[in-house]
Amino acid sequence: MPKVNVYDMAGKVVSEMELSEAVFGVTPNPAVVHQVVVNYLANQRQGTQSTLTRTEVSGGGKKPWRQKGTGHARQGSIRAPQWRKGGIALGPKPRDYSYSLNKKVRRLAIKSVFSDKVLTGDMIVVDSIALDGFKTKAMVGMLKALGAEKKALILMPEVNEQVIKSAANIPGVKTALVNTINVYDIVNCDKFIVAKDAVAKLEEVYA
Protein backbone atom coordinates (compact mmCIF):
# COMPACT_ATOMS: atom_id res chain seq x y z
CA MET A 1 0.00 0.00 0.00
CA PRO A 2 1.32 3.47 -0.83
CA LYS A 3 2.06 5.69 2.15
CA VAL A 4 2.19 9.47 2.44
CA ASN A 5 3.08 11.90 5.18
CA VAL A 6 0.28 14.00 6.66
CA TYR A 7 1.15 17.66 7.21
CA ASP A 8 -0.43 20.46 9.19
CA MET A 9 -1.01 23.91 7.71
CA ALA A 10 2.41 25.02 8.99
CA GLY A 11 4.10 22.40 6.81
CA LYS A 12 5.13 20.06 9.66
CA VAL A 13 4.69 16.29 9.44
CA VAL A 14 2.14 15.17 12.03
CA SER A 15 1.52 11.55 11.01
CA GLU A 16 1.69 8.98 8.24
CA MET A 17 -1.23 7.64 6.23
CA GLU A 18 -1.79 4.50 4.19
CA LEU A 19 -3.62 4.98 0.89
CA SER A 20 -5.86 2.54 -0.91
CA GLU A 21 -3.98 0.44 -3.46
CA ALA A 22 -7.07 0.37 -5.71
CA VAL A 23 -7.21 4.17 -6.00
CA PHE A 24 -3.69 5.52 -5.40
CA GLY A 25 -1.57 2.51 -6.34
CA VAL A 26 -2.57 1.63 -9.90
CA THR A 27 -0.13 1.74 -12.82
CA PRO A 28 -0.70 5.11 -14.55
CA ASN A 29 -2.10 4.82 -18.09
CA PRO A 30 -1.00 7.93 -20.06
CA ALA A 31 -3.08 7.04 -23.15
CA VAL A 32 -6.33 6.91 -21.17
CA VAL A 33 -5.45 10.14 -19.34
CA HIS A 34 -4.85 11.83 -22.70
CA GLN A 35 -8.23 10.63 -23.99
CA VAL A 36 -10.04 12.03 -20.97
CA VAL A 37 -8.20 15.39 -21.05
CA VAL A 38 -9.02 15.84 -24.77
CA ASN A 39 -12.64 14.92 -24.02
CA TYR A 40 -12.81 17.45 -21.16
CA LEU A 41 -11.39 20.27 -23.30
CA ALA A 42 -13.72 19.41 -26.20
CA ASN A 43 -16.72 19.50 -23.87
CA GLN A 44 -15.68 22.98 -22.67
CA ARG A 45 -15.86 24.42 -26.19
CA GLN A 46 -18.82 26.70 -26.83
CA GLY A 47 -18.92 25.97 -30.55
CA THR A 48 -20.41 29.39 -31.33
CA GLN A 49 -17.94 30.40 -34.06
CA SER A 50 -19.59 31.29 -37.36
CA THR A 51 -18.54 32.65 -40.75
CA LEU A 52 -20.67 34.07 -43.55
CA THR A 53 -21.00 32.03 -46.73
CA ARG A 54 -21.57 33.54 -50.19
CA THR A 55 -25.35 33.25 -49.62
CA GLU A 56 -25.15 35.33 -46.41
CA VAL A 57 -22.94 38.30 -47.36
CA SER A 58 -24.65 41.33 -48.85
CA GLY A 59 -24.55 42.17 -52.55
CA GLY A 60 -23.61 40.11 -55.56
CA GLY A 61 -27.02 39.50 -57.07
CA LYS A 62 -25.97 40.58 -60.53
CA LYS A 63 -23.40 38.94 -62.81
CA PRO A 64 -20.50 41.48 -62.84
CA TRP A 65 -19.88 41.23 -66.60
CA ARG A 66 -20.99 39.14 -69.55
CA GLN A 67 -19.70 35.57 -69.90
CA LYS A 68 -17.55 36.06 -73.01
CA GLY A 69 -15.66 38.75 -74.85
CA THR A 70 -14.34 40.94 -72.00
CA GLY A 71 -10.92 39.35 -71.52
CA HIS A 72 -11.72 38.77 -67.87
CA ALA A 73 -12.21 35.36 -66.30
CA ARG A 74 -15.86 34.36 -66.15
CA GLN A 75 -17.63 35.42 -62.93
CA GLY A 76 -21.13 34.83 -61.62
CA SER A 77 -21.12 36.98 -58.48
CA ILE A 78 -18.90 39.56 -56.79
CA ARG A 79 -19.56 37.79 -53.48
CA ALA A 80 -17.93 34.47 -54.49
CA PRO A 81 -15.06 33.43 -52.13
CA GLN A 82 -12.27 34.69 -54.40
CA TRP A 83 -13.61 38.26 -54.32
CA ARG A 84 -12.77 40.87 -51.72
CA LYS A 85 -15.63 40.96 -49.17
CA GLY A 86 -16.85 37.67 -50.63
CA GLY A 87 -18.25 34.78 -48.60
CA ILE A 88 -16.06 32.27 -46.78
CA ALA A 89 -15.74 28.85 -48.43
CA LEU A 90 -16.11 25.90 -46.03
CA GLY A 91 -15.80 28.10 -42.94
CA PRO A 92 -16.80 27.05 -39.41
CA LYS A 93 -20.44 27.09 -38.36
CA PRO A 94 -21.98 26.61 -34.89
CA ARG A 95 -21.68 22.99 -33.78
CA ASP A 96 -21.56 20.86 -30.64
CA TYR A 97 -18.04 19.53 -29.93
CA SER A 98 -19.00 17.49 -26.89
CA TYR A 99 -18.90 13.71 -26.77
CA SER A 100 -18.99 11.10 -24.04
CA LEU A 101 -16.52 8.47 -22.84
CA ASN A 102 -17.17 5.20 -21.07
CA LYS A 103 -17.40 5.39 -17.29
CA LYS A 104 -14.64 2.75 -16.92
CA VAL A 105 -12.28 4.87 -19.01
CA ARG A 106 -12.95 7.97 -16.91
CA ARG A 107 -12.47 6.06 -13.65
CA LEU A 108 -9.19 4.55 -14.85
CA ALA A 109 -7.94 7.99 -15.91
CA ILE A 110 -8.65 9.62 -12.55
CA LYS A 111 -7.05 6.71 -10.67
CA SER A 112 -4.04 7.03 -12.98
CA VAL A 113 -3.54 10.71 -12.18
CA PHE A 114 -4.03 10.09 -8.44
CA SER A 115 -1.39 7.35 -8.55
CA ASP A 116 0.97 9.48 -10.63
CA LYS A 117 0.79 12.36 -8.14
CA VAL A 118 1.61 9.92 -5.31
CA LEU A 119 4.53 8.42 -7.26
CA THR A 120 6.04 11.80 -8.06
CA GLY A 121 5.51 13.14 -4.52
CA ASP A 122 3.23 15.92 -5.74
CA MET A 123 0.23 14.86 -3.63
CA ILE A 124 0.25 16.57 -0.23
CA VAL A 125 -2.18 15.40 2.45
CA VAL A 126 -3.09 18.00 5.09
CA ASP A 127 -4.74 16.91 8.34
CA SER A 128 -7.16 19.84 8.29
CA ILE A 129 -7.57 22.90 6.07
CA ALA A 130 -9.48 25.52 8.05
CA LEU A 131 -9.25 29.28 8.45
CA ASP A 132 -10.80 31.54 11.07
CA GLY A 133 -11.83 34.11 8.48
CA PHE A 134 -11.46 35.21 4.86
CA LYS A 135 -7.66 35.55 4.85
CA THR A 136 -5.72 35.27 1.61
CA LYS A 137 -2.49 35.92 3.55
CA ALA A 138 -3.05 32.82 5.70
CA MET A 139 -3.71 30.71 2.59
CA VAL A 140 -0.53 32.02 0.93
CA GLY A 141 1.38 31.13 4.10
CA MET A 142 0.04 27.57 4.06
CA LEU A 143 0.97 27.08 0.39
CA LYS A 144 4.47 28.43 1.02
CA ALA A 145 4.95 26.12 4.01
CA LEU A 146 3.85 23.12 1.91
CA GLY A 147 6.13 24.06 -1.00
CA ALA A 148 3.18 24.67 -3.32
CA GLU A 149 3.85 28.20 -4.50
CA LYS A 150 3.24 27.45 -8.19
CA LYS A 151 0.06 25.89 -9.59
CA ALA A 152 -1.88 24.14 -6.83
CA LEU A 153 -5.20 22.34 -6.62
CA ILE A 154 -6.78 22.20 -3.15
CA LEU A 155 -9.28 19.38 -2.71
CA MET A 156 -11.87 19.79 0.04
CA PRO A 157 -14.32 17.17 1.37
CA GLU A 158 -17.14 19.73 1.52
CA VAL A 159 -17.84 23.39 0.82
CA ASN A 160 -15.83 25.76 2.99
CA GLU A 161 -16.46 29.34 1.91
CA GLN A 162 -13.55 30.73 3.93
CA VAL A 163 -11.03 28.45 2.24
CA ILE A 164 -12.55 28.86 -1.24
CA LYS A 165 -12.68 32.65 -1.11
CA SER A 166 -9.28 32.97 0.55
CA ALA A 167 -7.72 31.01 -2.31
CA ALA A 168 -9.72 32.70 -5.07
CA ASN A 169 -7.36 35.70 -5.48
CA ILE A 170 -4.15 33.66 -5.61
CA PRO A 171 -2.88 33.17 -9.19
CA GLY A 172 -2.59 29.52 -10.19
CA VAL A 173 -4.52 28.20 -7.18
CA LYS A 174 -7.82 26.40 -7.62
CA THR A 175 -10.17 24.69 -5.16
CA ALA A 176 -12.38 21.70 -5.84
CA LEU A 177 -14.66 19.26 -4.05
CA VAL A 178 -14.57 15.47 -4.18
CA ASN A 179 -17.72 15.42 -6.34
CA THR A 180 -16.45 18.10 -8.76
CA ILE A 181 -12.88 16.90 -9.30
CA ASN A 182 -11.73 16.25 -12.87
CA VAL A 183 -8.65 14.76 -14.52
CA TYR A 184 -7.65 17.97 -16.34
CA ASP A 185 -7.38 20.03 -13.14
CA ILE A 186 -5.21 17.37 -11.48
CA VAL A 187 -2.91 17.05 -14.51
CA ASN A 188 -2.69 20.84 -14.81
CA CYS A 189 -1.51 21.46 -11.23
CA ASP A 190 2.03 21.19 -9.87
CA LYS A 191 0.92 20.26 -6.35
CA PHE A 192 -2.25 18.37 -5.42
CA ILE A 193 -3.20 19.36 -1.86
CA VAL A 194 -5.83 17.10 -0.32
CA ALA A 195 -7.56 17.43 3.05
CA LYS A 196 -7.30 14.20 5.04
CA ASP A 197 -11.10 13.81 5.15
CA ALA A 198 -11.23 14.17 1.36
CA VAL A 199 -8.85 11.20 0.94
CA ALA A 200 -11.34 8.94 2.72
CA LYS A 201 -14.13 10.19 0.46
CA LEU A 202 -12.05 9.61 -2.68
CA GLU A 203 -11.34 6.03 -1.58
CA GLU A 204 -15.04 5.51 -0.89
CA VAL A 205 -16.07 6.81 -4.32
CA TYR A 206 -13.36 5.29 -6.54
CA ALA A 207 -12.29 2.07 -4.75
Accessible surface in RSA format (square Angstrom, percent):
REM  Atomic radii and reference values for relative SASA: ProtOr
REM  Chains: A
REM  Algorithm: Lee & Richards
REM  Probe-radius: 1.40
REM  Slices: 20
REM RES _ NUM      All-atoms   Total-Side   Main-Chain    Non-polar    All polar
REM                ABS   REL    ABS   REL    ABS   REL    ABS   REL    ABS   REL
RES MET A   1   140.95  73.0  84.76  56.1  56.18 133.8  73.72  62.7  67.23  89.1
RES PRO A   2    28.88  21.0  16.50  15.0  12.38  45.0  28.14  23.2   0.74   4.6
RES LYS A   3   116.94  57.1  88.88  54.5  28.06  66.8  39.12  35.2  77.82  82.9
RES VAL A   4    19.66  12.9  13.18  11.9   6.48  15.6  19.66  17.1   0.00   0.0
RES ASN A   5    64.55  44.5  57.12  55.2   7.43  17.9   2.09   5.0  62.46  60.4
RES VAL A   6     0.32   0.2   0.32   0.3   0.00   0.0   0.32   0.3   0.00   0.0
RES TYR A   7    59.94  28.0  59.94  34.1   0.00   0.0  26.51  19.9  33.43  41.2
RES ASP A   8    35.80  25.1  35.80  35.6   0.00   0.0  15.46  36.4  20.34  20.3
RES MET A   9    46.33  24.0  39.78  26.3   6.55  15.6  28.04  23.8  18.29  24.2
RES ALA A  10    67.24  61.8  41.93  64.7  25.31  57.6  49.41  69.6  17.83  47.2
RES GLY A  11    21.01  25.9   0.00   N/A  21.01  25.9   1.41   3.9  19.60  43.9
RES LYS A  12   142.65  69.6 138.07  84.7   4.57  10.9  85.11  76.6  57.54  61.3
RES VAL A  13    85.83  56.5  57.50  52.1  28.33  68.3  57.50  50.0  28.33  76.8
RES VAL A  14    77.25  50.8  41.37  37.5  35.87  86.4  47.95  41.7  29.30  79.5
RES SER A  15    47.04  39.8  33.63  44.9  13.42  30.9  44.34  94.4   2.71   3.8
RES GLU A  16   111.36  63.9  82.14  62.1  29.21  69.6  24.76  47.9  86.59  70.7
RES MET A  17    31.54  16.3  27.06  17.9   4.49  10.7  31.54  26.8   0.00   0.0
RES GLU A  18    97.19  55.8  77.65  58.7  19.54  46.5  26.70  51.6  70.49  57.6
RES LEU A  19     0.33   0.2   0.00   0.0   0.33   0.8   0.33   0.2   0.00   0.0
RES SER A  20    20.83  17.6  18.18  24.3   2.64   6.1  10.99  23.4   9.84  13.8
RES GLU A  21    87.45  50.2  84.82  64.2   2.63   6.3  50.44  97.6  37.01  30.2
RES ALA A  22    50.42  46.4  39.30  60.7  11.12  25.3  48.01  67.6   2.41   6.4
RES VAL A  23     0.00   0.0   0.00   0.0   0.00   0.0   0.00   0.0   0.00   0.0
RES PHE A  24     2.96   1.5   0.00   0.0   2.96   7.7   0.00   0.0   2.96   8.5
RES GLY A  25    29.23  36.0   0.00   N/A  29.23  36.0   9.72  26.7  19.51  43.7
RES VAL A  26    37.87  24.9  27.80  25.2  10.07  24.3  34.39  29.9   3.48   9.4
RES THR A  27   119.12  84.7 102.98 104.4  16.15  38.5  69.99  94.0  49.14  74.3
RES PRO A  28    38.78  28.3  28.04  25.6  10.74  39.0  28.04  23.2  10.74  66.7
RES ASN A  29    49.90  34.4  47.45  45.9   2.45   5.9   7.99  19.2  41.90  40.5
RES PRO A  30   104.40  76.1  94.45  86.1   9.95  36.2 100.52  83.0   3.88  24.1
RES ALA A  31    65.92  60.6  54.90  84.7  11.01  25.0  63.43  89.3   2.48   6.6
RES VAL A  32    17.96  11.8  17.96  16.3   0.00   0.0  17.96  15.6   0.00   0.0
RES VAL A  33    21.47  14.1  21.47  19.4   0.00   0.0  21.47  18.7   0.00   0.0
RES HIS A  34   119.13  65.1 114.71  79.7   4.42  11.3  81.46  84.0  37.67  43.8
RES GLN A  35    85.14  47.6  80.14  58.6   5.00  11.9  31.18  66.4  53.96  40.9
RES VAL A  36    11.44   7.5  11.34  10.3   0.09   0.2  11.34   9.9   0.09   0.2
RES VAL A  37    23.98  15.8  23.96  21.7   0.02   0.0  23.98  20.8   0.00   0.0
RES VAL A  38    66.11  43.5  64.37  58.3   1.74   4.2  65.42  56.8   0.69   1.9
RES ASN A  39    10.12   7.0  10.12   9.8   0.00   0.0   0.00   0.0  10.12   9.8
RES TYR A  40    54.84  25.6  52.54  29.9   2.31   6.0  33.65  25.3  21.20  26.1
RES LEU A  41    81.23  45.2  77.34  55.3   3.89   9.8  77.79  54.6   3.45   9.3
RES ALA A  42    16.66  15.3  13.40  20.7   3.26   7.4  15.65  22.0   1.01   2.7
RES ASN A  43    62.19  42.9  39.08  37.8  23.10  55.6  13.40  32.2  48.79  47.2
RES GLN A  44   105.27  58.9  80.46  58.8  24.81  59.1  28.18  60.0  77.10  58.5
RES ARG A  45   131.98  55.4 109.99  56.1  21.99  52.3  38.05  52.0  93.92  56.9
RES GLN A  46   155.72  87.1 123.42  90.2  32.30  76.9  40.19  85.6 115.53  87.6
RES GLY A  47     8.74  10.8   0.00   N/A   8.74  10.8   0.93   2.6   7.81  17.5
RES THR A  48    99.06  70.5  80.42  81.5  18.65  44.4  60.10  80.7  38.96  58.9
RES GLN A  49    61.85  34.6  49.74  36.3  12.12  28.8  50.95 108.4  10.91   8.3
RES SER A  50    67.00  56.6  34.22  45.7  32.78  75.5  21.92  46.7  45.07  63.1
RES THR A  51    36.25  25.8  31.12  31.6   5.13  12.2  35.79  48.1   0.46   0.7
RES LEU A  52    99.13  55.2  96.29  68.9   2.84   7.1  96.29  67.6   2.84   7.7
RES THR A  53    42.94  30.5  42.94  43.5   0.00   0.0  39.57  53.1   3.37   5.1
RES ARG A  54   120.30  50.5 106.71  54.4  13.59  32.4  37.18  50.8  83.12  50.4
RES THR A  55   121.27  86.3  84.38  85.5  36.89  87.9  78.09 104.9  43.18  65.3
RES GLU A  56    88.33  50.7  58.66  44.4  29.67  70.6  30.00  58.0  58.33  47.6
RES VAL A  57    28.21  18.6  16.37  14.8  11.84  28.5  18.45  16.0   9.77  26.5
RES SER A  58    97.54  82.4  81.69 109.0  15.86  36.5  55.20 117.5  42.34  59.3
RES GLY A  59    57.94  71.5   0.00   N/A  57.94  71.5  32.81  90.0  25.14  56.3
RES GLY A  60    17.29  21.3   0.00   N/A  17.29  21.3   2.16   5.9  15.13  33.9
RES GLY A  61    87.77 108.2   0.00   N/A  87.77 108.2  45.71 125.4  42.06  94.2
RES LYS A  62   169.58  82.7 158.65  97.3  10.93  26.0 107.13  96.4  62.45  66.5
RES LYS A  63    80.80  39.4  69.57  42.7  11.24  26.8  58.81  52.9  21.99  23.4
RES PRO A  64    41.79  30.5   6.07   5.5  35.73 129.9  15.50  12.8  26.29 163.4
RES TRP A  65    70.28  28.2  59.38  28.7  10.90  25.6  69.90  37.3   0.37   0.6
RES ARG A  66   160.45  67.4 146.79  74.8  13.66  32.5  67.00  91.6  93.45  56.6
RES GLN A  67    87.27  48.8  74.69  54.6  12.59  30.0  37.24  79.3  50.03  37.9
RES LYS A  68   165.91  80.9 156.26  95.9   9.65  23.0 107.84  97.1  58.07  61.9
RES GLY A  69    69.42  85.6   0.00   N/A  69.42  85.6  34.20  93.9  35.22  78.9
RES THR A  70    49.47  35.2  16.51  16.7  32.96  78.5  22.60  30.4  26.88  40.6
RES GLY A  71    83.59 103.1   0.00   N/A  83.59 103.1  43.18 118.5  40.41  90.5
RES HIS A  72   111.84  61.1  91.54  63.6  20.30  51.9  51.58  53.2  60.26  70.1
RES ALA A  73    73.68  67.7  53.66  82.8  20.02  45.5  64.53  90.9   9.15  24.2
RES ARG A  74   178.11  74.8 162.75  83.0  15.36  36.6  40.35  55.1 137.76  83.5
RES GLN A  75    29.47  16.5  24.27  17.7   5.19  12.4   4.87  10.4  24.60  18.7
RES GLY A  76    51.63  63.7   0.00   N/A  51.63  63.7  26.90  73.8  24.72  55.4
RES SER A  77    14.94  12.6  14.67  19.6   0.27   0.6  10.19  21.7   4.75   6.7
RES ILE A  78    55.86  31.8  55.86  41.6   0.00   0.0  55.86  40.2   0.00   0.0
RES ARG A  79    42.89  18.0  42.88  21.9   0.01   0.0   1.66   2.3  41.23  25.0
RES ALA A  80     6.12   5.6   6.12   9.5   0.00   0.0   6.12   8.6   0.00   0.0
RES PRO A  81    59.04  43.0  37.42  34.1  21.62  78.6  37.58  31.0  21.46 133.4
RES GLN A  82   125.61  70.2  84.29  61.6  41.32  98.4  63.38 134.9  62.24  47.2
RES TRP A  83    71.41  28.7  60.39  29.2  11.02  25.9  63.69  34.0   7.72  12.5
RES ARG A  84   193.37  81.2 171.65  87.5  21.72  51.7  82.23 112.4 111.14  67.4
RES LYS A  85   139.42  68.0 113.51  69.6  25.91  61.7  74.09  66.7  65.33  69.6
RES GLY A  86    14.67  18.1   0.00   N/A  14.67  18.1   0.19   0.5  14.48  32.4
RES GLY A  87     2.39   3.0   0.00   N/A   2.39   3.0   0.06   0.2   2.33   5.2
RES ILE A  88    89.36  50.9  85.18  63.5   4.18  10.1  86.42  62.2   2.95   8.0
RES ALA A  89    62.70  57.6  38.08  58.8  24.62  56.0  44.43  62.6  18.27  48.4
RES LEU A  90   185.55 103.3 142.30 101.8  43.25 108.7 153.40 107.7  32.15  86.5
RES GLY A  91    21.33  26.3   0.00   N/A  21.33  26.3   4.57  12.5  16.76  37.5
RES PRO A  92    67.48  49.2  55.78  50.8  11.70  42.5  67.04  55.3   0.44   2.7
RES LYS A  93    76.14  37.1  69.70  42.8   6.43  15.3  63.81  57.4  12.32  13.1
RES PRO A  94    84.90  61.9  62.60  57.1  22.30  81.1  63.01  52.0  21.89 136.0
RES ARG A  95   141.02  59.2 123.78  63.1  17.24  41.0  53.73  73.4  87.29  52.9
RES ASP A  96   113.90  79.8  86.03  85.6  27.87  65.9  42.04  98.9  71.86  71.7
RES TYR A  97    36.41  17.0  26.66  15.2   9.75  25.4  17.54  13.2  18.87  23.3
RES SER A  98    56.51  47.8  37.56  50.1  18.95  43.7  20.92  44.5  35.60  49.9
RES TYR A  99    99.78  46.6  84.44  48.0  15.33  39.9  85.61  64.3  14.17  17.5
RES SER A 100   103.60  87.5  77.96 104.0  25.64  59.1  46.38  98.8  57.22  80.2
RES LEU A 101    36.40  20.3  23.78  17.0  12.62  31.7  28.26  19.8   8.14  21.9
RES ASN A 102   108.37  74.7 100.27  96.9   8.10  19.5  16.54  39.8  91.82  88.8
RES LYS A 103   134.84  65.8 128.46  78.8   6.38  15.2  71.67  64.5  63.17  67.3
RES LYS A 104   175.06  85.4 168.49 103.4   6.57  15.6 113.27 102.0  61.79  65.8
RES VAL A 105    35.70  23.5  34.05  30.8   1.64   4.0  35.68  31.0   0.01   0.0
RES ARG A 106   110.21  46.3 107.56  54.8   2.65   6.3  34.12  46.6  76.09  46.1
RES ARG A 107    67.50  28.3  66.54  33.9   0.96   2.3  25.43  34.8  42.07  25.5
RES LEU A 108    66.75  37.2  64.31  46.0   2.43   6.1  66.12  46.4   0.63   1.7
RES ALA A 109     0.00   0.0   0.00   0.0   0.00   0.0   0.00   0.0   0.00   0.0
RES ILE A 110     9.23   5.3   9.23   6.9   0.00   0.0   9.23   6.7   0.00   0.0
RES LYS A 111    37.93  18.5  37.93  23.3   0.00   0.0   4.55   4.1  33.37  35.5
RES SER A 112     0.60   0.5   0.20   0.3   0.40   0.9   0.48   1.0   0.12   0.2
RES VAL A 113     8.69   5.7   7.61   6.9   1.09   2.6   8.45   7.3   0.24   0.7
RES PHE A 114     0.00   0.0   0.00   0.0   0.00   0.0   0.00   0.0   0.00   0.0
RES SER A 115     0.83   0.7   0.79   1.1   0.04   0.1   0.79   1.7   0.04   0.1
RES ASP A 116    58.46  40.9  58.46  58.2   0.00   0.0   7.09  16.7  51.36  51.2
RES LYS A 117    19.29   9.4  19.29  11.8   0.00   0.0   5.35   4.8  13.95  14.9
RES VAL A 118    24.08  15.8  10.83   9.8  13.26  31.9  12.04  10.5  12.04  32.7
RES LEU A 119   132.66  73.9  98.68  70.6  33.98  85.4 102.04  71.7  30.63  82.4
RES THR A 120    80.19  57.0  48.23  48.9  31.97  76.2  55.77  74.9  24.42  36.9
RES GLY A 121    48.87  60.3   0.00   N/A  48.87  60.3  31.99  87.8  16.88  37.8
RES ASP A 122    33.89  23.7  33.89  33.7   0.00   0.0   0.04   0.1  33.85  33.8
RES MET A 123    11.64   6.0   0.08   0.1  11.55  27.5   0.08   0.1  11.55  15.3
RES ILE A 124    14.24   8.1  13.27   9.9   0.96   2.3  14.24  10.3   0.00   0.0
RES VAL A 125     0.13   0.1   0.00   0.0   0.13   0.3   0.00   0.0   0.13   0.4
RES VAL A 126     0.00   0.0   0.00   0.0   0.00   0.0   0.00   0.0   0.00   0.0
RES ASP A 127    55.70  39.0  43.31  43.1  12.39  29.3  14.16  33.3  41.54  41.4
RES SER A 128    63.70  53.8  56.33  75.2   7.37  17.0  36.89  78.6  26.81  37.6
RES ILE A 129     8.67   4.9   0.00   0.0   8.67  20.9   0.00   0.0   8.67  23.5
RES ALA A 130    58.29  53.6  46.17  71.3  12.11  27.6  46.34  65.3  11.95  31.7
RES LEU A 131    21.31  11.9   6.92   4.9  14.39  36.2  12.33   8.7   8.98  24.2
RES ASP A 132   124.46  87.2  86.73  86.3  37.73  89.2  48.55 114.3  75.91  75.7
RES GLY A 133    13.64  16.8   0.00   N/A  13.64  16.8  13.64  37.4   0.00   0.0
RES PHE A 134   126.21  63.1  96.17  59.6  30.05  78.2  96.59  58.6  29.63  84.8
RES LYS A 135    97.76  47.7  93.21  57.2   4.54  10.8  60.82  54.7  36.93  39.3
RES THR A 136    48.65  34.6  43.64  44.2   5.01  11.9  32.22  43.3  16.43  24.8
RES LYS A 137   184.49  90.0 173.35 106.4  11.14  26.5 120.56 108.5  63.93  68.1
RES ALA A 138    41.59  38.2  24.39  37.6  17.20  39.1  35.59  50.1   6.00  15.9
RES MET A 139     0.00   0.0   0.00   0.0   0.00   0.0   0.00   0.0   0.00   0.0
RES VAL A 140    67.70  44.6  66.81  60.5   0.90   2.2  67.12  58.3   0.59   1.6
RES GLY A 141    36.49  45.0   0.00   N/A  36.49  45.0  31.33  86.0   5.16  11.6
RES MET A 142     4.97   2.6   1.36   0.9   3.61   8.6   3.28   2.8   1.69   2.2
RES LEU A 143     5.97   3.3   5.97   4.3   0.00   0.0   5.97   4.2   0.00   0.0
RES LYS A 144   134.43  65.6 123.03  75.5  11.39  27.1  65.28  58.8  69.15  73.7
RES ALA A 145    47.93  44.1  14.44  22.3  33.49  76.2  26.70  37.6  21.23  56.2
RES LEU A 146    17.83   9.9   0.89   0.6  16.94  42.6   5.98   4.2  11.85  31.9
RES GLY A 147    45.29  55.9   0.00   N/A  45.29  55.9  30.73  84.3  14.56  32.6
RES ALA A 148     0.77   0.7   0.00   0.0   0.77   1.7   0.63   0.9   0.14   0.4
RES GLU A 149   123.18  70.7  87.61  66.3  35.57  84.7  33.17  64.2  90.01  73.5
RES LYS A 150   158.37  77.3 146.21  89.7  12.16  28.9  99.27  89.4  59.10  63.0
RES LYS A 151    93.64  45.7  92.54  56.8   1.09   2.6  59.50  53.6  34.14  36.4
RES ALA A 152     1.07   1.0   0.00   0.0   1.07   2.4   0.00   0.0   1.07   2.8
RES LEU A 153     2.01   1.1   2.01   1.4   0.00   0.0   2.01   1.4   0.00   0.0
RES ILE A 154     0.00   0.0   0.00   0.0   0.00   0.0   0.00   0.0   0.00   0.0
RES LEU A 155     0.00   0.0   0.00   0.0   0.00   0.0   0.00   0.0   0.00   0.0
RES MET A 156     7.66   4.0   7.66   5.1   0.00   0.0   7.66   6.5   0.00   0.0
RES PRO A 157    24.28  17.7  16.50  15.0   7.78  28.3  16.50  13.6   7.78  48.3
RES GLU A 158   116.44  66.8 112.29  84.9   4.15   9.9  35.25  68.2  81.18  66.3
RES VAL A 159    90.81  59.8  67.16  60.8  23.65  57.0  67.16  58.4  23.65  64.2
RES ASN A 160    40.84  28.2  35.45  34.3   5.39  13.0  10.88  26.2  29.96  29.0
RES GLU A 161    89.57  51.4  84.86  64.2   4.71  11.2  45.84  88.7  43.73  35.7
RES GLN A 162    58.52  32.7  58.35  42.6   0.17   0.4  10.16  21.6  48.36  36.7
RES VAL A 163     0.00   0.0   0.00   0.0   0.00   0.0   0.00   0.0   0.00   0.0
RES ILE A 164    51.40  29.2  50.05  37.3   1.34   3.2  50.05  36.0   1.34   3.6
RES LYS A 165   117.90  57.5 109.34  67.1   8.56  20.4  57.80  52.0  60.10  64.0
RES SER A 166     1.58   1.3   0.00   0.0   1.58   3.6   1.58   3.4   0.00   0.0
RES ALA A 167     1.46   1.3   1.23   1.9   0.23   0.5   1.27   1.8   0.19   0.5
RES ALA A 168    74.64  68.6  38.05  58.7  36.59  83.2  47.47  66.8  27.18  72.0
RES ASN A 169   120.43  83.1  95.13  91.9  25.30  60.9  22.41  53.9  98.02  94.7
RES ILE A 170    23.70  13.5  18.45  13.7   5.25  12.7  20.04  14.4   3.66   9.9
RES PRO A 171   122.30  89.1  98.60  89.9  23.70  86.2 110.97  91.6  11.34  70.5
RES GLY A 172    45.26  55.8   0.00   N/A  45.26  55.8  26.09  71.6  19.16  42.9
RES VAL A 173    18.06  11.9   1.81   1.6  16.26  39.2   1.81   1.6  16.26  44.1
RES LYS A 174   103.91  50.7  99.92  61.3   4.00   9.5  74.73  67.3  29.19  31.1
RES THR A 175    31.92  22.7  14.31  14.5  17.61  42.0   2.41   3.2  29.51  44.6
RES ALA A 176    11.79  10.8   4.71   7.3   7.08  16.1  11.42  16.1   0.37   1.0
RES LEU A 177    32.96  18.4  32.92  23.6   0.05   0.1  32.92  23.1   0.05   0.1
RES VAL A 178    12.12   8.0   8.79   8.0   3.33   8.0   8.79   7.6   3.33   9.0
RES ASN A 179   127.67  88.0  89.57  86.6  38.10  91.7  44.32 106.7  83.35  80.6
RES THR A 180    80.90  57.5  60.08  60.9  20.82  49.6  63.46  85.2  17.44  26.4
RES ILE A 181    18.10  10.3   0.73   0.5  17.37  41.9   1.04   0.8  17.05  46.3
RES ASN A 182    33.52  23.1  30.12  29.1   3.40   8.2  22.22  53.5  11.30  10.9
RES VAL A 183     7.58   5.0   5.52   5.0   2.06   5.0   5.52   4.8   2.06   5.6
RES TYR A 184    63.97  29.9  63.66  36.2   0.31   0.8  30.70  23.1  33.27  41.0
RES ASP A 185    13.38   9.4   9.50   9.5   3.88   9.2   2.25   5.3  11.13  11.1
RES ILE A 186     0.00   0.0   0.00   0.0   0.00   0.0   0.00   0.0   0.00   0.0
RES VAL A 187    72.49  47.7  52.30  47.3  20.19  48.7  55.81  48.5  16.68  45.2
RES ASN A 188    61.56  42.4  50.20  48.5  11.36  27.3   8.59  20.7  52.96  51.2
RES CYS A 189    10.17   7.7   4.88   5.4   5.29  12.4   6.21  15.7   3.96   4.3
RES ASP A 190    62.89  44.1  56.43  56.2   6.46  15.3  15.43  36.3  47.46  47.3
RES LYS A 191    51.80  25.3  51.80  31.8   0.00   0.0  22.25  20.0  29.56  31.5
RES PHE A 192     0.00   0.0   0.00   0.0   0.00   0.0   0.00   0.0   0.00   0.0
RES ILE A 193     0.00   0.0   0.00   0.0   0.00   0.0   0.00   0.0   0.00   0.0
RES VAL A 194     0.00   0.0   0.00   0.0   0.00   0.0   0.00   0.0   0.00   0.0
RES ALA A 195     5.80   5.3   5.80   8.9   0.00   0.0   5.80   8.2   0.00   0.0
RES LYS A 196    78.69  38.4  77.39  47.5   1.30   3.1  34.42  31.0  44.27  47.2
RES ASP A 197    95.32  66.8  90.86  90.4   4.46  10.5  17.76  41.8  77.56  77.4
RES ALA A 198     0.00   0.0   0.00   0.0   0.00   0.0   0.00   0.0   0.00   0.0
RES VAL A 199     0.00   0.0   0.00   0.0   0.00   0.0   0.00   0.0   0.00   0.0
RES ALA A 200    56.76  52.2  50.30  77.6   6.46  14.7  52.23  73.5   4.53  12.0
RES LYS A 201    84.36  41.2  83.83  51.4   0.53   1.3  54.60  49.1  29.76  31.7
RES LEU A 202     0.00   0.0   0.00   0.0   0.00   0.0   0.00   0.0   0.00   0.0
RES GLU A 203    38.15  21.9  36.55  27.7   1.59   3.8   9.80  19.0  28.34  23.1
RES GLU A 204   147.28  84.6 115.43  87.3  31.85  75.8  48.73  94.3  98.55  80.5
RES VAL A 205    77.63  51.1  61.15  55.4  16.48  39.7  66.95  58.2  10.68  29.0
RES TYR A 206    27.56  12.9  27.56  15.7   0.00   0.0  10.07   7.6  17.50  21.6
RES ALA A 207    77.00  70.8  31.05  47.9  45.94 104.5  48.25  67.9  28.75  76.2
END  Absolute sums over single chains surface
CHAIN  1 A    12376.0       9666.8       2709.3       6907.6       5468.5
END  Absolute sums over all chains
TOTAL         12376.0       9666.8       2709.3       6907.6       5468.5
